[in-house]
């Protein structure tokens, strides 16, 4: 009988920001890296271009959470950035297995700092939860050695 490996559901994750205590996030996006290339046209070679690898490009890390009192440390980090005091922090995102017991994947983002904040529209005719979105620039994705 072969082993069966079920993929993890997307809701079993945890975000940790070093130096900033925040309880939960409802969504994480920007888990993306792309190898950039440079095209090189070799003289006499008309059938194709050479695509040479250059550097990696990382997407901004996007964190979403409900606006609540426990988000004050996150807001203070943003306030410092708004006043010109950029304080980078490492961010770790863990995706857990289907049972929520062990981390399947860990993504470490080095020296992240806030570059954008937004909130959902406030509307008196709805009872939706107020969500804040924080975009973080970072200095690259590090995968822990296994």
Secondary structure as GFF3:
##gff-version 3
##sequence-region A 1 146
A	DSSP	beta_strand	13	17	.	.	.	ID=ss1
A	DSSP	beta_strand	27	29	.	.	.	ID=ss2
A	DSSP	beta_strand	33	40	.	.	.	ID=ss3
A	DSSP	beta_strand	50	58	.	.	.	ID=ss4
A	DSSP	beta_strand	61	66	.	.	.	ID=ss5
A	DSSP	three_ten_helix	69	71	.	.	.	ID=ss6
A	DSSP	alpha_helix	72	82	.	.	.	ID=ss7
A	DSSP	beta_strand	89	96	.	.	.	ID=ss8
A	DSSP	beta_strand	103	119	.	.	.	ID=ss9
A	DSSP	beta_strand	131	137	.	.	.	ID=ss10
A	DSSP	beta_strand	141	143	.	.	.	ID=ss11
###
